[in-house]
Amino acid sequence: MSGPTVLYSETLYPDDTIERALLGPDVHIVRRAVPALSALTDAECAEADGLMIFRHWISRDDLARFPRLRAIVRMGVGYDRIDRVAAAERSILVCNIPDYGTTEVADHAIALALTLRRGLLLHHAAQRAEPPAPWLPIEDPLVARLSVQTFGVVGLGRIGTAAALRAKALGFRVVFYDPNLPNGAELAVGLERVRALPDLLRQADVLSLHTPLTRQTRGLIGAAELALLPPGAVVVNTARGPVLDLDALFAALRSGHLAGAGLDVLPVEPPADPPALLRAYRAREPWLEGRVIVTPHAAYWSPQGMADIRVKAVETIRAALLTNQPQNVITPDME
């Protein structure tokens, strides 16, 4: 083959017909299904000009095994699993797919918030108890009219914007915090903006996290931040697990300061050593029943979303390897 070689280290799709159609006959496509990059052979690494990853992590040592590598495409939005500094030292492009799954994740965040704020889990648990609870509403701090609540968004990127606009349409008052947006961004979407995170937290009856994982956002929401939320607030995280301190969240729920939480992401995935909150949730401890929802990093998923990942990832690696106009390039200073 005279063209570049693109290596898929994980097999997400049953064949490579779409990849071949979009990349053309001169690009050599290699598909593997290995548990980690370390399981690739030296020969496979040596041939790769482009690397496509979904769940795999890429360290400096991993990169050293790819002498020809010119571009990495993370087949998703988050890019925290790639050593961007090491890649930059080698002039390797690191790209992501920022424009897939936007509607799915935004819908998921709103679904978590509504499920909690309408007490659906409380009633679900009570009505399947033995004996079932009385045929009456449950009075609980979780349940309140949406229009008297403030929906606070941290990170107004594509997904954060989509979630904020959905919340606004449902009647929430919506306020956001994003120090990276230019002045006037709030005017374009018709939302309220605050310039400091504490100002958002003090008024957020629902706190929805939509920030990437960077040096600045790791541990962004800890015990001090959760304490600023109004009593009875709800926290929703569909962004990245390490943005939120789960031990602090557990303590805030246990004390009764927070009414509930919806989590699609955890600090370590899958949780081989489950944190205290997840253990209590799985054990169905009575004090937590109906107050927490956990989904397995599934907010992005739909058949349509997976199809988008496939096509957009190919378009991105094609732009990186075959044109002078790469797309969706992530630089180290975006950490």
N, C-alpha and C positions, 0 to 999 in steps of 0.2 A: 504494500500500500504506500502510495506517495504522500498521502495526506496525514494529518495528525491522528493520534490515538486517544480516544475518550474512554476512560475506565469508570464503570459503575461498580462500586464496592458492595452495594446492596441491591437485591432484586426486588423491585416494587411492582413491576408489571410483567405480564405473562410472556411478552415477546418484545422485540425491538423494531417492529415495523414502523411505528411513528418516528422513532429516533432516526432510523435510516432514511426515511422520506424527507425529514427536515434537514439532516446533516449532509446528505448527498453521498454518492458512491465512493468518494475519495477519503472519507473519514472512516477509520477503523474503530468499531465499537466492541469493547470487551465488557461482558457482564459477569460479575461474580456475586456470591452471596456468602460473605464471611462475617463472623461475629465482631471483628475489629480489624483495623488496617494492618495490624501486626500479623494477621493471618495471610495476607497477600504474599506471594512469592517475590523474590528480588527481581526476577525477570519481568513480572507483571508491572511492578513499580517502575522499572527502568524504561518501559515502553510508553508510559502514560504522559501525554501532553496536557490532558484535561482530566480532572477528577470530580466525579459526581458523588455527593454524600447526602444521606438523610439523617440517620441517627448517629453515625460514627463521629468520634472525636479525632482531631488532628493536632498532634503535639509537634514540637520542634524536632524530636527524634523521628517521628513519622515522616516529616517533610524531607529529612536527610536521605530517605530511601528513594526519593523521586527526582533523579538528576535532570530530567527533561521537563518537569512540570511547569506549565505556564499559567494555568488557571484552575481554580477550585470553585465549584458551584455548590453552595449549600441549598439543597432542595427544600427550602422552607424560608421562613422569615428570620428567625433567630440565627445569629452568627457567633454566639459566645463559645461554641465548642471548637473553634478554629483558632490556632495561635497566629493572629494576624500580624504580630510584630515579626515573627520568624518568617512568615510568608513575604512580608514587605522587604525584608533583608535580601530575599532571593528574587525580588521583582515578580512574584507570583500574584496574579490577580485573585482576589477573593470576592465572590459575588453571591448574592442571595436572591430570593424570589419574593419581593415585598408585596406583590400585587395578587397573591392568591389567598384564598381563605378569609378575606376581609369580612365578608358578610357572615360566614359561618362563625367566626370567633366573636364578632359583635353580637350576633343572635344568641350565642351561648352565654355570653356575659349577662345579657338582659334576661335570658331564661333563668339563670341562677338567681339573679336579683329578684325577679318576680316570684319564683318558687318560694323563696324565703320570705319576702315581704307580704305575700298573700297567705302564708302559713300552710302551704299545700302539704309539706312534709309532716307538719304537726298533725293535721287531720288524717293523713295517710297512715301514720303510725297509730293514732288513736282508734281509727275505725277498723283496723285489722288486729287490734288487741283482743285478748280473751278474758272477760267478755268485752265487746266493743264499747267504746265510750258513748255517753249519751248523745242523742241526735241534736247537738247544739254547737254553735260556734265556740272556738277556743279563744279566750282572751289571753293575749300574749304580747310582749313588747315587740315581737317581730312584725305584727300585723298593723298596718296603718295605711291611710289613703295616700296614693302616690303623689297627689298634687300638693300635699303638705310636707313633702320630703325633698331634700336636696341630694342630687346625684352628683358625686364628685369624681372627676376623671383625672387620673395622673397619666399624662402622656397623650397628646392629641395628634398622633400620627393617623395613618389610614384607618386602623382598627379602632383607635380611641375616638376618632371623629364619627365613625359609623355607629359606635355604641352610644355616644353622646346624643346624636341626632335621633336615635331610636328612643332613648330615655326622654328626650324633650317631647317627642310625639306622644308618648304615653302620659305626659302631664307632669313629670318631674321638673323641678327647677334644676338646671344643669350648670355646674361651675367646673372649670378645668384649670389645671396647673401644668405648664410645659415651658421651662425656661429656654428651650431651644427654638421656639417659634418667634418669628419677627413680629414687631409691633403691627397691630391691625389684623392679625390672623383671626382674632375672635370676631371681628366685624364680618368677615366673609361667611362665617357659619352661624352667626347670630347667637353666640353663647357668651356667658359671663366668664371672665378670666381673673385669676388672682396671681400675684407676682411671687408669693412665698408659699411653700408647702404647708406650714402651720395654719395659714389663713384658710386653705382649702379644708384641712382636716377638721378644724373647729366647727364646720358647718355641714359636713358630709354625713347624711344619714345612711347613704350607700356609698362606699368607697370602691371604685372600680379601677384596677391597675392595668395599664396598657403601655408600659415602658419597656424598652429592650434591656437586656442585662449587660451593664457596663460597669466600669470601676466606680462610677458615680452612683449607680442605682442598686448595686449589690447591698443588701441590708437596709435599703431606703426606708422601709416601714418596719420599725421595731417597737419596743415597749413604750418609749417616750412618745412616738408618733401615734400609736394606737390609743394612748391615754388622752390625746387631744380630741379624739372623735366624740361626738355626742353620746351620752348613755343610750344604749339600745341600738347602736349603729350596726350595719352589716358590711362585711368586707368581701369583695369578689376579686379573685386573681386568675386571669386567663393569660397572663403575660409570661413571666419566668419565675420559677419557684424561689430562687435566692433573693428576689426583691423583697420578700416578706419573711420576717422572722416567725417561724411556726411556733416556737416555744413561747414567744411573747403573745402570739395569737391565742394559743391554748390558755395561757394565764388570764387573758382578757375575757375569754369566754367563760372560764371557770369562775371568775369573780362576778360575772353577771354584767360587767361593763358593756360588753358587746353582746348583741342578741343572736348573731349568726354569722356564718361564713360559707362562701361557695368557692371551691378550689378546683381548678383544672390542672394545676401545676404544683409540683413539690420541689424542695431544694435538691433532692436526690431522686432520680427516676431510672428504673423502678425502685421503690423504697425497700431495699433489702433489709435495712434496720429501721423499721417504721418509727417515726417520731411519736411523742406522747399523744398528740392530737389524733393522729391516724389510728393509733391503738385503741383509744377511747371510742372513736367513731366505729371501728370495726367490731368492737365488743358491745356496741349498742348500749353504752352506759346511759342510764336513765336521764341524767342531768343534761346530756347532749342530744337526746333523741329529737329529731325534727329541726335541729338548729344548724346542722352542717351538711353540706353536699360535697362529695368528692367524685370527680370524673378523671379518667386516666390519660390526661393530656390529649383529649379527644375533641377539643373545641374546633380544631381546624377541619375535622374530617367530614367529608361527604363524598359521594362518588364524583360529583362535579368538581369538587375541590381537588381531588386526586388527579383528575384529568387535567386540570389547570396546571398543577405542579409539573406534570410530565411535559406538557408542551412548552411552558414558560422556561423550564430548566434547559431544555434543548435549545431554545432560542437564545438563552443567555450564554451557554457554552459556545454556540456557533458565533455569536457576536464577539466573544473573547478571543477565540482561536482563528477565526476566518475573516474578521473585519478589523478596521482600525477604530471602531466605535463600540467598545465594550459597554455593557449595561449593568446597572445595579452594583457598582463596585463599592466594596466596603473598605475603608482605610483605617489604619490603626488609631488615628485621632478621633474616630467615631466611637471609641470605647468610653 
